[in-house]
Amino acid sequence: MEKWIKIFEIGSYQFAVMKKHDDENDNPLLCFVTFKDGIELSFNLGFLTSEIRDQKFDAEDNELISTCQSVITAFDEIAEP
């Protein structure tokens, strides 16, 4: 069975990383989603082909976790009063 979603727990965050397609341009995407204090943060990374996207998704989880950690750092700086 092909996987379309991965869930990572990083500190107090849970990240969902999903394979998707952009409806307007049919671009293959990786969508990253997390929540903190009722605020949803999501962003997409676009790829030229589904094969490239799938390689990134199927690669070592450390690459995806590193991306999530970078987002956490930026999100914490923005969200903190």
GUDRENDREN-221099 format. One record per residue (C-alpha): x, y, z. Coordinates in Angstrom, 2 decimals. Example, Ala and Ser with C-alpha at 12.3 -4.5 7.8 and 13.67 -1.06 7.14 Angstrom:
REC        x        y        z
REC    12.30    -4.50     7.80
REC    13.67    -1.06     7.14
END
This chain:
REC        x        y        z
REC     0.00     0.00     0.00
REC     1.34     3.40    -0.97
REC     1.72     5.88     1.89
REC     0.36     9.39     1.42
REC     0.75    10.77     4.96
REC     3.51    10.69     7.58
REC     3.09    11.94    11.14
REC     6.03    13.22    13.18
REC     6.11    14.26    16.84
REC     8.73    16.93    17.44
REC     8.74    18.42    20.93
REC     5.19    19.65    21.59
REC     4.31    19.62    17.88
REC     2.73    17.01    15.68
REC     3.39    17.42    11.96
REC     1.44    15.78     9.16
REC     3.36    15.59     5.89
REC     1.11    14.70     2.95
REC     1.55    14.06    -0.74
REC    -0.88    16.24    -2.71
REC    -1.46    17.89    -6.08
REC    -2.14    21.57    -6.73
REC    -5.64    21.65    -8.20
REC    -5.02    24.74   -10.33
REC    -1.73    23.74   -11.93
REC    -1.64    19.99   -11.19
REC     1.79    20.37    -9.57
REC     2.88    17.61    -7.20
REC     3.25    18.92    -3.64
REC     4.35    17.97    -0.17
REC     2.04    19.65     2.33
REC     3.25    20.23     5.91
REC     0.60    20.92     8.59
REC     0.83    21.57    12.34
REC    -1.16    23.35    15.05
REC    -0.18    25.36    18.11
REC    -2.56    27.06    20.51
REC    -5.40    26.76    17.99
REC    -3.38    28.26    15.16
REC    -2.91    26.14    12.05
REC     0.33    26.42    10.12
REC     0.52    24.79     6.74
REC     2.73    25.21     3.73
REC     3.39    23.40     0.49
REC     6.61    22.52    -1.30
REC     6.12    22.11    -5.05
REC     8.03    19.74    -7.31
REC     8.46    19.41   -11.07
REC     7.33    15.78   -11.13
REC     5.53    13.29    -8.90
REC     8.62    11.11    -9.01
REC    10.79    13.83    -7.42
REC     8.13    14.52    -4.79
REC     7.83    10.82    -4.00
REC    11.62    10.49    -3.67
REC    11.65    13.28    -1.08
REC     8.66    11.77     0.75
REC    10.16     8.27     0.73
REC    13.69     9.39     1.65
REC    15.06     9.20     5.17
REC    12.59    10.76     7.61
REC    15.45    12.93     8.92
REC    15.12    15.18     5.86
REC    11.42    15.80     6.49
REC    12.01    16.20    10.24
REC    14.72    18.79     9.56
REC    12.26    20.79     7.45
REC     9.67    20.56    10.24
REC    12.21    21.72    12.83
REC    13.05    24.78    10.72
REC     9.35    25.62    10.53
REC     8.96    25.20    14.30
REC    11.78    27.68    14.92
REC    10.25    30.27    12.58
REC     6.70    29.66    13.85
REC     7.74    30.04    17.49
REC     9.40    33.38    16.71
REC     6.25    34.66    14.97
REC     3.66    33.23    17.39
REC     5.29    34.27    20.68
REC     4.10    37.64    22.05
END
